[in-house]
Amino acid sequence: QVQLVESGGGLVQPGGSLSLSCAASGFVFSLWTMAWYRQPPGKERELVATISRDAGSIYYADYVKGRFTISRDNAKDMVTLQMKSLKAEDTAVYYCNRPGAGYGRDLWGQGTQVTVSS
């Protein structure tokens, strides 16, 4: 089955750190750009970060620059989002995504909840 499975979410205090992982299967992972999105409660999904197939091109949303790090391991078919200095506004369901490039190939994981609270 072609799928993405996120893990690593949980409850963390403001200023704390958390690492999310996304395991990919059913496709040639190394050929695809990957992305992390998040959806805060009551809001639409928003792009957090992207990483190209060879990790040579990385994008971060302004609100996570310097705090989040996206990485990938093509040998393990896995993409990771390391988060530090977490803020309450980072609370969201975080989704792993394979952008479909407009060809109907968009692929989403089931999401993992991150809650930043004292």
C-alpha positions as CSV (number, residue, x, y, z in Angstrom):
1,Q,0.0,0.0,0.0
2,V,1.2,3.5,-0.8
3,Q,1.2,5.3,2.5
4,L,2.8,7.7,4.9
5,V,2.7,7.1,8.7
6,E,3.6,9.8,11.2
7,S,4.7,9.2,14.7
8,G,6.3,11.1,17.6
9,G,3.6,13.6,18.6
10,G,2.6,14.3,22.2
11,L,2.4,16.9,24.9
12,V,5.3,19.2,25.5
13,Q,5.9,22.3,27.6
14,P,6.6,25.7,26.0
15,G,10.2,25.9,25.1
16,G,10.5,22.2,24.9
17,S,11.5,19.9,22.0
18,L,9.9,17.1,20.0
19,S,10.8,15.0,17.0
20,L,8.3,13.7,14.5
21,S,8.9,10.9,12.0
22,C,7.2,9.9,8.9
23,A,7.7,6.4,7.4
24,A,6.9,6.0,3.7
25,S,6.1,2.9,1.8
26,G,4.7,1.7,-1.5
27,F,6.7,4.1,-3.7
28,V,10.2,5.1,-4.6
29,F,10.8,7.5,-1.7
30,S,14.1,8.9,-3.0
31,L,12.4,10.3,-6.2
32,W,10.0,12.6,-4.3
33,T,10.1,15.9,-2.6
34,M,8.5,15.6,0.9
35,A,6.8,18.1,3.1
36,W,5.4,18.6,6.6
37,Y,2.1,20.5,7.1
38,R,0.2,21.3,10.3
39,Q,-3.4,22.1,11.1
40,P,-4.0,24.1,14.2
41,P,-7.4,23.6,15.9
42,G,-10.1,25.4,13.9
43,K,-7.8,26.4,11.1
44,E,-6.7,25.2,7.7
45,R,-3.6,23.2,7.0
46,E,-0.5,25.2,6.6
47,L,2.9,24.3,5.1
48,V,5.7,23.9,7.6
49,A,8.7,22.7,5.6
50,T,9.7,20.9,2.5
51,I,12.8,18.9,1.5
52,S,13.8,17.9,-2.0
53,R,14.6,14.3,-3.0
54,D,18.3,14.7,-2.4
55,A,17.9,17.2,0.5
56,G,19.6,19.9,-1.6
57,S,16.7,22.2,-1.4
58,I,14.9,22.9,1.9
59,Y,12.1,25.4,2.7
60,Y,10.8,26.5,6.0
61,A,7.8,28.7,6.9
62,D,9.0,31.9,8.5
63,Y,7.4,31.1,11.8
64,V,9.5,27.9,12.2
65,K,12.8,29.1,10.9
66,G,15.6,28.5,13.4
67,R,13.4,26.3,15.5
68,F,12.4,23.4,13.2
69,T,14.7,21.1,11.1
70,I,13.4,18.9,8.3
71,S,15.6,16.0,7.2
72,R,15.3,12.7,5.4
73,D,16.9,9.3,5.2
74,N,16.4,7.8,1.7
75,A,17.9,4.5,2.8
76,K,15.2,4.2,5.4
77,D,12.3,5.8,3.5
78,M,11.8,8.3,6.3
79,V,11.4,12.0,6.8
80,T,11.8,13.7,10.1
81,L,10.8,17.0,11.6
82,Q,12.8,18.1,14.7
83,M,11.1,20.8,16.7
84,K,12.6,22.9,19.4
85,S,11.7,26.1,21.3
86,L,8.1,25.1,20.9
87,K,5.4,27.7,21.4
88,A,1.7,27.3,22.3
89,E,0.9,28.4,18.7
90,D,2.7,25.3,17.4
91,T,-0.1,23.2,18.8
92,A,-1.6,21.4,15.8
93,V,-2.0,18.1,14.0
94,Y,1.1,17.6,12.0
95,Y,0.9,15.8,8.7
96,C,3.5,14.2,6.5
97,N,2.9,15.0,2.8
98,R,4.1,13.9,-0.6
99,P,3.3,16.8,-3.0
100,G,1.6,15.5,-6.1
101,A,2.9,18.2,-8.4
102,G,-0.5,18.7,-9.9
103,Y,-0.9,15.2,-11.2
104,G,-3.2,13.7,-8.7
105,R,-0.4,12.0,-6.8
106,D,-0.8,14.0,-3.5
107,L,-0.3,11.7,-0.5
108,W,-1.0,12.4,3.1
109,G,-0.3,10.6,6.4
110,Q,-2.9,10.2,9.1
111,G,-1.5,13.0,11.2
112,T,0.0,13.1,14.7
113,Q,-1.1,15.5,17.5
114,V,1.4,18.0,19.0
115,T,0.2,19.9,22.0
116,V,2.4,22.7,23.5
117,S,1.0,23.6,26.9
118,S,2.1,24.2,30.5
